[in-house]
Amino acid sequence: MADIELIATATFGLESVVAYELKKLGYEDITVENARVTFRGDESAICMSNLWLRAADRVLVKMGEFRATTFEELFQQTKSLPWPDWLPENACFPVEGKSVKSQLHSVPDCQAIVKKAVVEKMKEKYKRDWFEETGPRYTIEVALLKDTVTLTIDTTGPGLHKRGYRKLSSQAPLKETLAAGMLSIVRWYPDRVLMDPCCGSGTIPIEAAMIGQNIAPGLGRSFTAESWPNINGEYWKKARKEAYGSINPEAQLKIYGTDIDEEVLSLARYHAREAGVEDAVHFQRIPVANVRTSHKYGFIITNPPYGQRMGEIPAVEKLYRELGALYNTLDTWSCFVITSYDKFAKLFGRAADKKRKLYNGRVECNYYQYLGPRPPRREAKN
């Protein structure tokens, strides 16, 4: 299996970030579509992409794509695919599904047809009528969109936002993948100061510190495909060894998180310890109105409360005004805020230089971008 077609799924709005990450990993045959990025590689690409992708949701093996408007077409074309190349005789292979704007709109029926077709294909290879499914898990997904069927096998397991460091959670936590995507969109680099004045349980500062120290986001967890016998375990060992070797714990970072809630700040400190970046992030209990800094050319990147319940709106509007007032004191800084509240820019006090639609879970948001001046270039020393 030297040439495998893979799909890195992504939240809407982060597809270009995932494509950028794949290019940095050395993959060039890349196709960007809505909510997914397709690329090619060998078995090691499954290991590398799961370990290193920061903004993707999961990595899938693409088994096939075809048009089907009848169950017979779905069955026959599914059966024609090389399932035994991936599924061992004892494989556990549940089938999940979704259907959007397709004639085959019954998801349970589509799942049953795909399951039956895979079983029939497996019978041809293994010469048996019953499969106990006691072995490693190969979750198959049948996804229909406008009568086009895409069949995949999940290599990841729990989504890639499950880094392993956030064992406790605060109310409405920001997904790690979205936090990493927000950092990438605005091209934050570790030589720039970063401040999150509404840091909550610390996701944005922690993800920034992991980027700054070059910690692979998947190092603290396992993946479904690690148990697959058709992927040589040496690929995983090598990828993990190289990832550990690339960590830069001596990176000089200036990353700050502040909040008014001491309870969530204690969670942030705990998460930073679990992520291995406790010494790289400074958390402090300070109201936004009292935040001060002498640093220049920094980045504010934050996910403040959205005021989704009526009783919260006055406090949220006050907070947005305070964020605007804070930014007015930082004439060399840039500021980036994600929120679903449509009056944010008015309360902040100025129109954004750029806006980008992103989804925080199922909540449609705008990512407001206020661009400060670039720092002066340092003159080369003789």
Secondary structure, 3 states (H helix, E strand, C coil): CCCEEEEEECCCCCHHHHHHHHHHCCCCCCEEECCEEEEEECHHHHHHHHHHCCCCCEEEEEEEEEECCCHHHHHHHHHCCCHHHCCCCCCECCEEEEEECCCCCCHHHHHHHHHHHHHHHHHHHHCCCCCCCCCCECCEEEEEECCEEEEEEECCCCCCCCCCCCCCCCCCCCCHHHHHHHHHHCCCCCCCCEEECCCCCCHHHHHHHHHHCCCCCCCCCCCHHHHCCCCCHHHHHHHHHHHHHCCCCCCCCCEEEEECCHHHHHHHHHHHHHHCCHHHEEEEECCHHHCCCCCCCCEEEECCCCCCCHHHHHHHHHHHHHHHHHHHCCCCCEEEEEECCCCHHHHHCCCCCEEEEEEECCEEEEEEEECCCCCCCCCCCC
